[in-house]
Amino acid sequence: MNRVTRPLLVQIGTVLFFMLIWEVIGKSKLLFEGIVPSIFEIMKAAWIQVSTGFIFPHLLVTVYEASAGFAFALFFGVTVGLLLGADPFLRKIFEPPILYFAATPKIILYPIFLMIFGAKFESKMAMAAVSGFFPIVINTAIAAANVNRIFIKVAKSVGASNFQTFTRVYMPSMLLPIFTGMRLGIGVSLVGAILGELKVSNAGLGFIIIQAFNYFRIPEMYASILLTFCFAAMVNLLMTLVLVRMRRFAQ
Amino acid sequence: METWREKTFRWGFFALVVGAIEVVVRLNLVDRIFLTSPSLIAVAAWERLLSGDLIGLLMTTVYEAAIAFGIAVIVGLPAGFLLWKYPLFGRAYDELLGALFASPLILLYPIFLVIFGRGISAVIAMGCISGIIPIVLNTHQALRDVNQTYIKVGKSMRLTNGQTITYILFPAAWPIIMGGLKLGLTYTLISIIALEFLVEIGGIGTLASKGYYWFNTEELYLGVVGAIFLSMIFIYLLGKAESRLFSS
Protein backbone atom coordinates (compact mmCIF):
# COMPACT_ATOMS: atom_id res chain seq x y z
CA MET A 1 0.00 0.00 0.00
CA ASN A 2 1.64 3.26 -1.02
CA ARG A 3 0.67 6.91 -0.89
CA VAL A 4 -1.38 6.83 -4.06
CA THR A 5 -3.45 3.68 -3.78
CA ARG A 6 -4.62 4.07 -0.18
CA PRO A 7 -6.47 7.38 -0.68
CA LEU A 8 -7.89 5.93 -3.87
CA LEU A 9 -9.25 2.96 -1.93
CA VAL A 10 -10.82 5.35 0.60
CA GLN A 11 -12.40 7.30 -2.26
CA ILE A 12 -13.83 4.20 -3.90
CA GLY A 13 -15.00 2.93 -0.51
CA THR A 14 -16.76 6.21 0.24
CA VAL A 15 -18.55 6.27 -3.10
CA LEU A 16 -19.66 2.66 -2.66
CA PHE A 17 -20.78 3.44 0.90
CA PHE A 18 -22.96 6.34 -0.29
CA MET A 19 -24.42 4.18 -3.06
CA LEU A 20 -25.26 1.54 -0.47
CA ILE A 21 -26.93 4.12 1.81
CA TRP A 22 -28.85 5.41 -1.19
CA GLU A 23 -30.12 1.92 -1.99
CA VAL A 24 -31.06 1.25 1.65
CA ILE A 25 -32.95 4.53 1.95
CA GLY A 26 -34.70 3.81 -1.34
CA LYS A 27 -35.73 0.34 -0.25
CA SER A 28 -36.67 1.34 3.31
CA LYS A 29 -39.69 3.44 2.24
CA LEU A 30 -38.61 6.04 4.80
CA LEU A 31 -39.04 8.70 2.18
CA PHE A 32 -41.92 9.17 -0.17
CA GLU A 33 -42.32 6.32 -2.70
CA GLY A 34 -40.17 6.73 -5.81
CA ILE A 35 -38.17 9.70 -4.59
CA VAL A 36 -35.00 7.66 -4.21
CA PRO A 37 -35.00 5.17 -7.08
CA SER A 38 -32.48 2.36 -7.17
CA ILE A 39 -29.14 3.17 -8.77
CA PHE A 40 -29.71 0.38 -11.29
CA GLU A 41 -32.94 2.03 -12.36
CA ILE A 42 -31.13 5.37 -12.81
CA MET A 43 -28.37 3.68 -14.81
CA LYS A 44 -30.95 1.96 -16.98
CA ALA A 45 -32.71 5.27 -17.64
CA ALA A 46 -29.36 6.89 -18.47
CA TRP A 47 -28.50 4.04 -20.85
CA ILE A 48 -31.86 4.40 -22.59
CA GLN A 49 -31.35 8.15 -22.99
CA VAL A 50 -27.93 7.57 -24.56
CA SER A 51 -28.59 4.43 -26.62
CA THR A 52 -31.81 5.70 -28.20
CA GLY A 53 -30.05 8.97 -29.02
CA PHE A 54 -32.75 10.85 -27.15
CA ILE A 55 -30.29 13.08 -25.31
CA PHE A 56 -28.06 14.13 -28.20
CA PRO A 57 -30.28 16.78 -29.85
CA HIS A 58 -30.69 18.37 -26.43
CA LEU A 59 -26.96 18.17 -25.76
CA LEU A 60 -26.38 19.86 -29.10
CA VAL A 61 -28.78 22.69 -28.23
CA THR A 62 -27.04 23.28 -24.91
CA VAL A 63 -23.60 23.18 -26.50
CA TYR A 64 -24.75 25.60 -29.19
CA GLU A 65 -26.15 28.08 -26.66
CA ALA A 66 -23.21 27.80 -24.28
CA SER A 67 -20.54 28.10 -26.97
CA ALA A 68 -22.19 31.03 -28.76
CA GLY A 69 -22.56 32.81 -25.42
CA PHE A 70 -19.02 31.91 -24.47
CA ALA A 71 -17.70 33.43 -27.72
CA PHE A 72 -19.23 36.77 -26.67
CA ALA A 73 -17.88 36.35 -23.15
CA LEU A 74 -14.40 35.68 -24.51
CA PHE A 75 -14.41 38.65 -26.86
CA PHE A 76 -15.72 41.19 -24.37
CA GLY A 77 -13.85 39.66 -21.43
CA VAL A 78 -10.48 39.88 -23.16
CA THR A 79 -11.14 43.33 -24.60
CA VAL A 80 -12.33 44.87 -21.35
CA GLY A 81 -9.66 43.01 -19.40
CA LEU A 82 -6.92 44.39 -21.66
CA LEU A 83 -8.24 47.92 -21.27
CA LEU A 84 -8.38 47.60 -17.49
CA GLY A 85 -4.99 45.93 -17.24
CA ALA A 86 -3.20 48.41 -19.49
CA ASP A 87 -4.57 51.52 -17.76
CA PRO A 88 -4.06 51.65 -13.98
CA PHE A 89 -6.60 54.45 -13.55
CA LEU A 90 -9.39 52.60 -15.36
CA ARG A 91 -8.51 49.50 -13.38
CA LYS A 92 -8.79 51.34 -10.06
CA ILE A 93 -12.20 52.68 -11.06
CA PHE A 94 -13.80 49.57 -12.52
CA GLU A 95 -12.13 46.61 -10.89
CA PRO A 96 -13.95 46.82 -7.51
CA PRO A 97 -17.44 46.96 -9.07
CA ILE A 98 -16.55 44.09 -11.43
CA LEU A 99 -15.37 41.98 -8.50
CA TYR A 100 -18.61 42.77 -6.67
CA PHE A 101 -20.72 41.84 -9.68
CA ALA A 102 -18.72 38.65 -10.18
CA ALA A 103 -19.89 37.42 -6.77
CA THR A 104 -23.60 37.99 -7.41
CA PRO A 105 -25.93 35.32 -8.84
CA LYS A 106 -26.03 35.98 -12.59
CA ILE A 107 -29.18 33.89 -13.10
CA ILE A 108 -31.19 36.69 -11.53
CA LEU A 109 -30.62 38.66 -14.76
CA TYR A 110 -32.34 35.93 -16.75
CA PRO A 111 -35.87 37.44 -16.70
CA ILE A 112 -34.44 40.57 -18.34
CA PHE A 113 -32.89 38.46 -21.09
CA LEU A 114 -36.18 36.60 -21.48
CA MET A 115 -37.97 39.90 -21.94
CA ILE A 116 -35.48 41.18 -24.48
CA PHE A 117 -34.49 38.04 -26.39
CA GLY A 118 -37.51 35.80 -25.93
CA ALA A 119 -37.72 32.26 -24.62
CA LYS A 120 -35.62 30.65 -27.37
CA PHE A 121 -31.86 30.19 -27.73
CA GLU A 122 -30.82 33.82 -27.54
CA SER A 123 -31.77 34.33 -23.90
CA LYS A 124 -29.63 31.32 -22.88
CA MET A 125 -26.75 32.62 -24.96
CA ALA A 126 -27.02 35.88 -23.07
CA MET A 127 -26.94 33.95 -19.79
CA ALA A 128 -23.85 32.04 -20.93
CA ALA A 129 -22.21 35.25 -22.10
CA VAL A 130 -22.76 37.12 -18.85
CA SER A 131 -21.73 34.15 -16.70
CA GLY A 132 -18.55 33.49 -18.65
CA PHE A 133 -17.56 37.15 -18.91
CA PHE A 134 -16.48 37.66 -15.29
CA PRO A 135 -13.79 35.00 -14.82
CA ILE A 136 -12.27 35.95 -18.18
CA VAL A 137 -12.24 39.71 -17.59
CA ILE A 138 -10.75 39.31 -14.10
CA ASN A 139 -8.00 36.94 -15.24
CA THR A 140 -7.21 39.04 -18.29
CA ALA A 141 -7.01 42.27 -16.30
CA ILE A 142 -4.65 40.73 -13.76
CA ALA A 143 -2.57 39.18 -16.54
CA ALA A 144 -2.33 42.43 -18.48
CA ALA A 145 -1.32 44.36 -15.38
CA ASN A 146 1.34 41.78 -14.54
CA VAL A 147 3.07 41.86 -17.91
CA ASN A 148 6.70 42.59 -17.18
CA ARG A 149 7.16 46.35 -17.60
CA ILE A 150 10.76 45.84 -18.66
CA PHE A 151 9.65 43.82 -21.70
CA ILE A 152 7.35 46.67 -22.70
CA LYS A 153 10.14 49.23 -22.27
CA VAL A 154 12.50 47.09 -24.33
CA ALA A 155 9.89 46.78 -27.06
CA LYS A 156 9.38 50.55 -27.06
CA SER A 157 13.10 51.23 -27.12
CA VAL A 158 13.62 49.02 -30.17
CA GLY A 159 10.86 51.00 -31.85
CA ALA A 160 7.97 48.52 -31.79
CA SER A 161 4.59 49.92 -32.74
CA ASN A 162 1.62 49.58 -30.40
CA PHE A 163 0.34 46.68 -32.45
CA GLN A 164 3.72 44.95 -32.38
CA THR A 165 3.99 45.45 -28.63
CA PHE A 166 0.60 43.87 -28.29
CA THR A 167 1.28 40.81 -30.45
CA ARG A 168 4.90 40.24 -29.40
CA VAL A 169 4.87 41.20 -25.72
CA TYR A 170 1.34 41.23 -24.30
CA MET A 171 -0.06 38.21 -26.12
CA PRO A 172 2.64 35.63 -25.31
CA SER A 173 2.85 36.50 -21.63
CA MET A 174 -0.93 36.67 -21.19
CA LEU A 175 -1.85 33.47 -22.99
CA LEU A 176 -1.71 31.18 -19.97
CA PRO A 177 -3.66 33.35 -17.49
CA ILE A 178 -6.30 34.10 -20.13
CA PHE A 179 -6.65 30.40 -20.80
CA THR A 180 -7.06 29.79 -17.07
CA GLY A 181 -9.91 32.31 -17.15
CA MET A 182 -11.35 30.57 -20.19
CA ARG A 183 -11.36 27.23 -18.40
CA LEU A 184 -13.39 28.71 -15.56
CA GLY A 185 -15.52 30.73 -17.96
CA ILE A 186 -16.50 27.80 -20.16
CA GLY A 187 -17.74 25.94 -17.09
CA VAL A 188 -19.91 28.77 -15.81
CA SER A 189 -21.15 29.52 -19.34
CA LEU A 190 -22.37 25.96 -19.56
CA VAL A 191 -24.06 26.17 -16.16
CA GLY A 192 -25.58 29.54 -17.05
CA ALA A 193 -27.14 28.15 -20.21
CA ILE A 194 -28.45 25.03 -18.42
CA LEU A 195 -29.92 27.10 -15.56
CA GLY A 196 -31.70 29.22 -18.13
CA GLU A 197 -33.09 26.08 -19.74
CA LEU A 198 -34.28 24.83 -16.36
CA LYS A 199 -36.35 27.98 -15.92
CA VAL A 200 -37.88 28.60 -19.34
CA SER A 201 -37.08 26.64 -22.51
CA ASN A 202 -38.24 24.04 -24.99
CA ALA A 203 -34.99 22.17 -25.64
CA GLY A 204 -31.64 21.43 -24.06
CA LEU A 205 -30.23 19.44 -21.15
CA GLY A 206 -31.89 21.68 -18.57
CA PHE A 207 -35.18 21.26 -20.38
CA ILE A 208 -35.19 17.45 -20.21
CA ILE A 209 -34.25 17.55 -16.51
CA ILE A 210 -37.10 19.87 -15.59
CA GLN A 211 -39.48 18.07 -17.93
CA ALA A 212 -38.83 14.78 -16.14
CA PHE A 213 -39.28 16.60 -12.82
CA ASN A 214 -42.61 18.11 -13.86
CA TYR A 215 -44.01 14.74 -14.96
CA PHE A 216 -42.53 13.01 -11.91
CA ARG A 217 -40.41 10.65 -14.00
CA ILE A 218 -37.85 10.58 -11.23
CA PRO A 219 -35.36 7.96 -12.58
CA GLU A 220 -35.20 9.86 -15.87
CA MET A 221 -34.60 13.09 -13.98
CA TYR A 222 -31.67 11.61 -12.06
CA ALA A 223 -30.34 10.07 -15.26
CA SER A 224 -30.42 13.40 -17.11
CA ILE A 225 -28.73 15.16 -14.20
CA LEU A 226 -26.07 12.43 -14.09
CA LEU A 227 -25.39 12.71 -17.82
CA THR A 228 -25.25 16.50 -17.60
CA PHE A 229 -22.68 16.21 -14.80
CA CYS A 230 -20.65 13.75 -16.85
CA PHE A 231 -20.65 16.14 -19.78
CA ALA A 232 -19.60 19.10 -17.60
CA ALA A 233 -16.84 17.00 -16.05
CA MET A 234 -15.62 15.98 -19.52
CA VAL A 235 -15.44 19.60 -20.68
CA ASN A 236 -13.59 20.55 -17.51
CA LEU A 237 -11.16 17.65 -17.89
CA LEU A 238 -10.49 18.53 -21.52
CA MET A 239 -9.75 22.16 -20.68
CA THR A 240 -7.49 21.11 -17.80
CA LEU A 241 -5.55 18.75 -20.07
CA VAL A 242 -5.06 21.52 -22.63
CA LEU A 243 -3.95 23.86 -19.85
CA VAL A 244 -1.40 21.34 -18.56
CA ARG A 245 -0.12 20.93 -22.12
CA MET A 246 0.21 24.70 -22.49
CA ARG A 247 2.03 25.03 -19.17
CA ARG A 248 4.54 22.41 -20.23
CA PHE A 249 4.97 24.13 -23.58
CA ALA A 250 5.48 27.52 -21.90
CA GLN A 251 8.32 26.24 -19.75
CA MET B 1 -6.42 53.94 -0.33
CA GLU B 2 -8.79 55.18 -2.96
CA THR B 3 -8.58 58.77 -3.94
CA TRP B 4 -11.70 60.93 -4.13
CA ARG B 5 -11.02 61.27 -7.85
CA GLU B 6 -11.43 57.55 -8.44
CA LYS B 7 -14.56 57.45 -6.36
CA THR B 8 -16.04 60.41 -8.21
CA PHE B 9 -15.30 58.82 -11.57
CA ARG B 10 -16.77 55.47 -10.50
CA TRP B 11 -19.96 56.84 -9.04
CA GLY B 12 -20.20 59.41 -11.81
CA PHE B 13 -20.07 56.60 -14.34
CA PHE B 14 -22.87 54.69 -12.66
CA ALA B 15 -24.95 57.86 -12.25
CA LEU B 16 -24.46 58.49 -15.96
CA VAL B 17 -25.66 54.98 -16.85
CA VAL B 18 -28.73 55.29 -14.62
CA GLY B 19 -29.47 58.75 -16.00
CA ALA B 20 -29.12 57.51 -19.58
CA ILE B 21 -31.59 54.67 -18.91
CA GLU B 22 -34.02 57.16 -17.37
CA VAL B 23 -33.82 59.44 -20.42
CA VAL B 24 -34.12 56.59 -22.92
CA VAL B 25 -37.23 55.26 -21.21
CA ARG B 26 -38.81 58.68 -20.69
CA LEU B 27 -38.37 59.49 -24.37
CA ASN B 28 -40.11 56.20 -25.22
CA LEU B 29 -37.12 54.99 -27.23
CA VAL B 30 -37.65 51.46 -25.93
CA ASP B 31 -40.72 49.46 -25.10
CA ARG B 32 -41.69 49.84 -21.44
CA ILE B 33 -42.09 46.08 -21.27
CA PHE B 34 -38.35 45.57 -21.80
CA LEU B 35 -36.92 48.34 -19.74
CA THR B 36 -38.35 50.60 -17.12
CA SER B 37 -36.96 53.81 -15.74
CA PRO B 38 -34.93 53.79 -12.51
CA SER B 39 -37.31 56.34 -11.01
CA LEU B 40 -40.29 54.02 -11.52
CA ILE B 41 -38.34 51.17 -9.93
CA ALA B 42 -37.58 53.48 -7.00
CA VAL B 43 -41.29 54.30 -6.68
CA ALA B 44 -42.16 50.59 -6.72
CA ALA B 45 -39.46 49.95 -4.12
CA TRP B 46 -40.78 52.74 -1.91
CA GLU B 47 -44.37 51.46 -2.08
CA ARG B 48 -43.24 47.95 -1.22
CA LEU B 49 -41.06 49.22 1.58
CA LEU B 50 -44.06 51.03 3.08
CA SER B 51 -46.29 47.97 2.78
CA GLY B 52 -43.50 45.94 4.36
CA ASP B 53 -43.41 43.07 1.89
CA LEU B 54 -40.02 44.04 0.42
CA ILE B 55 -38.48 43.89 3.89
CA GLY B 56 -40.24 40.56 4.40
CA LEU B 57 -38.73 39.12 1.21
CA LEU B 58 -35.25 40.38 2.05
CA MET B 59 -35.50 39.02 5.57
CA THR B 60 -36.62 35.62 4.24
CA THR B 61 -33.51 35.45 2.06
CA VAL B 62 -31.26 36.56 4.93
CA TYR B 63 -32.93 34.02 7.22
CA GLU B 64 -32.41 31.17 4.73
CA ALA B 65 -28.80 32.21 4.20
CA ALA B 66 -28.18 32.45 7.95
CA ILE B 67 -29.48 28.95 8.65
CA ALA B 68 -27.74 27.40 5.64
CA PHE B 69 -24.47 29.11 6.49
CA GLY B 70 -24.81 28.26 10.17
CA ILE B 71 -25.17 24.56 9.39
CA ALA B 72 -22.32 24.76 6.87
CA VAL B 73 -20.03 26.24 9.54
CA ILE B 74 -21.08 23.84 12.28
CA VAL B 75 -20.47 20.84 10.02
CA GLY B 76 -17.66 22.25 7.91
CA LEU B 77 -15.19 23.39 10.55
CA PRO B 78 -15.07 20.07 12.47
CA ALA B 79 -15.02 18.18 9.17
CA GLY B 80 -11.98 20.17 8.05
CA PHE B 81 -10.37 19.52 11.43
CA LEU B 82 -10.99 15.77 11.15
CA LEU B 83 -9.53 15.70 7.64
CA TRP B 84 -6.38 17.31 9.07
CA LYS B 85 -6.31 14.91 12.00
CA TYR B 86 -6.56 11.84 9.76
CA PRO B 87 -4.29 12.61 6.78
CA LEU B 88 -5.27 9.48 4.84
CA PHE B 89 -8.89 10.61 4.73
CA GLY B 90 -7.69 14.17 4.25
CA ARG B 91 -5.85 13.28 1.05
CA ALA B 92 -8.71 11.13 -0.23
CA TYR B 93 -11.52 13.59 0.52
CA ASP B 94 -9.63 16.67 -0.62
CA GLU B 95 -9.74 15.28 -4.14
CA LEU B 96 -13.38 14.22 -3.94
CA LEU B 97 -14.47 17.56 -2.49
CA GLY B 98 -12.35 19.44 -5.00
CA ALA B 99 -14.08 17.58 -7.82
CA LEU B 100 -17.48 18.37 -6.29
CA PHE B 101 -16.50 22.01 -5.87
CA ALA B 102 -15.63 22.22 -9.57
CA SER B 103 -18.89 20.59 -10.63
CA PRO B 104 -22.12 22.50 -11.26
CA LEU B 105 -23.74 21.63 -7.92
CA ILE B 106 -26.63 24.04 -8.45
CA LEU B 107 -27.93 21.69 -11.18
CA LEU B 108 -28.78 19.22 -8.41
CA TYR B 109 -31.61 21.42 -7.25
CA PRO B 110 -34.45 19.29 -8.69
CA ILE B 111 -33.18 16.48 -6.43
CA PHE B 112 -33.47 18.74 -3.39
CA LEU B 113 -36.97 19.73 -4.44
CA VAL B 114 -37.93 16.08 -4.74
CA ILE B 115 -36.42 15.08 -1.39
CA PHE B 116 -37.26 18.13 0.75
CA GLY B 117 -40.46 19.16 -0.99
CA ARG B 118 -41.12 22.48 -2.63
CA GLY B 119 -40.37 24.71 0.36
CA ILE B 120 -37.65 26.78 1.92
CA SER B 121 -35.99 23.72 3.45
CA ALA B 122 -34.96 22.73 -0.09
CA VAL B 123 -33.50 26.22 -0.58
CA ILE B 124 -31.64 26.00 2.72
CA ALA B 125 -30.28 22.53 1.89
CA MET B 126 -29.02 23.73 -1.47
CA GLY B 127 -27.37 26.79 0.09
CA CYS B 128 -25.80 24.67 2.80
CA ILE B 129 -24.30 22.14 0.38
CA SER B 130 -22.83 24.92 -1.77
CA GLY B 131 -21.31 26.69 1.22
CA ILE B 132 -19.92 23.72 3.08
CA ILE B 133 -17.32 22.57 0.54
CA PRO B 134 -15.11 25.69 0.52
CA ILE B 135 -15.30 25.79 4.32
CA VAL B 136 -14.08 22.19 4.67
CA LEU B 137 -11.38 22.57 2.03
CA ASN B 138 -10.02 25.84 3.43
CA THR B 139 -10.08 24.67 7.05
CA HIS B 140 -8.13 21.57 6.07
CA GLN B 141 -5.67 23.61 4.05
CA ALA B 142 -5.29 26.17 6.83
CA LEU B 143 -4.46 23.57 9.48
CA ARG B 144 -1.98 21.83 7.19
CA ASP B 145 -0.22 25.13 6.57
CA VAL B 146 0.33 25.87 10.27
CA ASN B 147 4.03 26.10 10.95
CA GLN B 148 5.05 22.87 12.70
CA THR B 149 7.54 24.78 14.84
CA TYR B 150 4.68 26.51 16.67
CA ILE B 151 3.20 23.16 17.57
CA LYS B 152 6.58 21.85 18.75
CA VAL B 153 7.08 24.93 20.90
CA GLY B 154 3.65 24.33 22.39
CA LYS B 155 4.55 20.70 23.09
CA SER B 156 7.77 21.73 24.80
CA MET B 157 5.72 24.02 27.03
CA ARG B 158 3.57 21.00 27.91
CA LEU B 159 0.33 22.33 26.45
CA THR B 160 -2.52 19.86 26.45
CA ASN B 161 -4.15 18.92 23.15
CA GLY B 162 -7.03 21.26 23.86
CA GLN B 163 -4.70 24.13 24.66
CA THR B 164 -2.66 23.47 21.50
CA ILE B 165 -5.84 23.71 19.47
CA THR B 166 -7.22 26.87 21.05
CA TYR B 167 -3.96 28.78 21.57
CA ILE B 168 -1.85 27.70 18.61
CA LEU B 169 -3.66 25.85 15.88
CA PHE B 170 -6.74 27.99 15.34
CA PRO B 171 -5.15 31.43 15.78
CA ALA B 172 -2.46 30.48 13.25
CA ALA B 173 -4.94 28.95 10.81
CA TRP B 174 -7.58 31.65 11.20
CA PRO B 175 -6.84 33.85 8.13
CA ILE B 176 -7.24 30.97 5.66
CA ILE B 177 -10.25 29.60 7.55
CA MET B 178 -11.80 33.07 7.34
CA GLY B 179 -11.19 33.02 3.58
CA GLY B 180 -13.10 29.75 3.41
CA LEU B 181 -15.98 31.17 5.45
CA LYS B 182 -16.15 34.17 3.15
CA LEU B 183 -16.19 31.98 0.07
CA GLY B 184 -18.74 29.69 1.70
CA LEU B 185 -21.15 32.51 2.52
CA THR B 186 -20.83 33.92 -0.99
CA TYR B 187 -21.62 30.53 -2.53
CA THR B 188 -24.49 29.96 -0.09
CA LEU B 189 -26.06 33.28 -0.96
CA ILE B 190 -25.63 32.81 -4.72
CA SER B 191 -27.26 29.37 -4.61
CA ILE B 192 -30.09 30.58 -2.42
CA ILE B 193 -30.98 33.56 -4.58
CA ALA B 194 -30.63 31.47 -7.74
CA LEU B 195 -32.92 28.81 -6.37
CA GLU B 196 -35.46 31.36 -5.13
CA PHE B 197 -35.62 32.70 -8.64
CA LEU B 198 -35.66 29.32 -10.39
CA VAL B 199 -38.47 27.72 -8.38
CA GLU B 200 -40.16 30.83 -6.99
CA ILE B 201 -39.99 29.95 -3.32
CA GLY B 202 -38.62 32.06 -0.49
CA GLY B 203 -37.38 35.63 -0.60
CA ILE B 204 -36.11 38.33 -2.91
CA GLY B 205 -35.32 36.02 -5.87
CA THR B 206 -39.01 35.20 -6.32
CA LEU B 207 -39.83 38.82 -7.08
CA ALA B 208 -37.95 38.81 -10.40
CA SER B 209 -39.64 35.57 -11.42
CA LYS B 210 -43.13 36.80 -10.53
CA GLY B 211 -42.48 40.10 -12.28
CA TYR B 212 -41.56 38.21 -15.43
CA TYR B 213 -44.60 35.94 -15.44
CA TRP B 214 -47.04 38.80 -14.73
CA PHE B 215 -45.39 41.20 -17.18
CA ASN B 216 -44.82 43.58 -14.30
CA THR B 217 -41.58 45.16 -15.45
CA GLU B 218 -41.06 47.34 -12.36
CA GLU B 219 -41.41 44.32 -10.11
CA LEU B 220 -39.02 42.33 -12.30
CA TYR B 221 -36.31 44.99 -12.15
CA LEU B 222 -36.91 45.59 -8.46
CA GLY B 223 -36.31 41.88 -7.85
CA VAL B 224 -33.14 41.88 -9.96
CA VAL B 225 -31.72 45.03 -8.37
CA GLY B 226 -32.77 43.94 -4.89
CA ALA B 227 -31.07 40.54 -5.23
CA ILE B 228 -27.87 42.09 -6.60
CA PHE B 229 -27.82 44.75 -3.85
CA LEU B 230 -28.39 42.18 -1.15
CA SER B 231 -25.48 40.03 -2.29
CA MET B 232 -23.24 43.08 -2.66
CA ILE B 233 -24.07 44.24 0.85
CA PHE B 234 -23.16 40.79 2.17
CA ILE B 235 -19.81 40.83 0.38
CA TYR B 236 -19.13 44.37 1.61
CA LEU B 237 -19.88 43.42 5.21
CA LEU B 238 -17.69 40.33 4.91
CA GLY B 239 -14.81 42.48 3.70
CA LYS B 240 -15.36 44.84 6.65
CA ALA B 241 -15.50 41.98 9.13
CA GLU B 242 -12.30 40.51 7.73
CA SER B 243 -10.32 43.75 7.93
CA ARG B 244 -11.71 44.47 11.41
CA LEU B 245 -10.65 41.04 12.68
CA PHE B 246 -7.14 41.29 11.34
CA SER B 247 -6.43 44.87 12.29
CA SER B 248 -7.06 44.20 15.97
Boltz contact constraints between the chains, C-beta under 6 A:
constraints:
  - contact:
      token1: [A, 6]
      token2: [B, 88]
      max_distance: 6.0
  - contact:
      token1: [A, 7]
      token2: [B, 91]
      max_distance: 6.0
  - contact:
      token1: [A, 7]
      token2: [B, 92]
      max_distance: 6.0
  - contact:
      token1: [A, 10]
      token2: [B, 92]
      max_distance: 6.0
  - contact:
      token1: [A, 11]
      token2: [B, 92]
      max_distance: 6.0
  - contact:
      token1: [A, 11]
      token2: [B, 96]
      max_distance: 6.0
  - contact:
      token1: [A, 35]
      token2: [B, 114]
      max_distance: 6.0
  - contact:
      token1: [A, 35]
      token2: [B, 115]
      max_distance: 6.0
  - contact:
      token1: [A, 92]
      token2: [B, 6]
      max_distance: 6.0
  - contact:
      token1: [A, 93]
      token2: [B, 6]
      max_distance: 6.0
  - contact:
      token1: [A, 93]
      token2: [B, 9]
      max_distance: 6.0
  - contact:
      token1: [A, 93]
      token2: [B, 10]
      max_distance: 6.0
  - contact:
      token1: [A, 100]
      token2: [B, 232]
      max_distance: 6.0
  - contact:
      token1: [A, 103]
      token2: [B, 186]
      max_distance: 6.0
  - contact:
      token1: [A, 103]
      token2: [B, 235]
      max_distance: 6.0
  - contact:
      token1: [A, 104]
      token2: [B, 228]
      max_distance: 6.0
  - contact:
      token1: [A, 104]
      token2: [B, 231]
      max_distance: 6.0
  - contact:
      token1: [A, 105]
      token2: [B, 190]
      max_distance: 6.0
  - contact:
      token1: [A, 105]
      token2: [B, 193]
      max_distance: 6.0
  - contact:
      token1: [A, 105]
      token2: [B, 194]
      max_distance: 6.0
  - contact:
      token1: [A, 107]
      token2: [B, 194]
      max_distance: 6.0
  - contact:
      token1: [A, 107]
      token2: [B, 197]
      max_distance: 6.0
  - contact:
      token1: [A, 108]
      token2: [B, 197]
      max_distance: 6.0
  - contact:
      token1: [A, 108]
      token2: [B, 208]
      max_distance: 6.0
  - contact:
      token1: [A, 108]
      token2: [B, 224]
      max_distance: 6.0
  - contact:
      token1: [A, 108]
      token2: [B, 227]
      max_distance: 6.0
  - contact:
      token1: [A, 111]
      token2: [B, 208]
      max_distance: 6.0
  - contact:
      token1: [A, 111]
      token2: [B, 212]
      max_distance: 6.0
  - contact:
      token1: [A, 111]
      token2: [B, 220]
      max_distance: 6.0
  - contact:
      token1: [A, 115]
      token2: [B, 34]
      max_distance: 6.0
  - contact:
      token1: [A, 116]
      token2: [B, 34]
      max_distance: 6.0
  - contact:
      token1: [A, 191]
      token2: [B, 104]
      max_distance: 6.0
  - contact:
      token1: [A, 199]
      token2: [B, 198]
      max_distance: 6.0
  - contact:
      token1: [A, 209]
      token2: [B, 110]
      max_distance: 6.0
  - contact:
      token1: [A, 213]
      token2: [B, 110]
      max_distance: 6.0
  - contact:
      token1: [A, 221]
      token2: [B, 110]
      max_distance: 6.0
  - contact:
      token1: [A, 232]
      token2: [B, 104]
      max_distance: 6.0
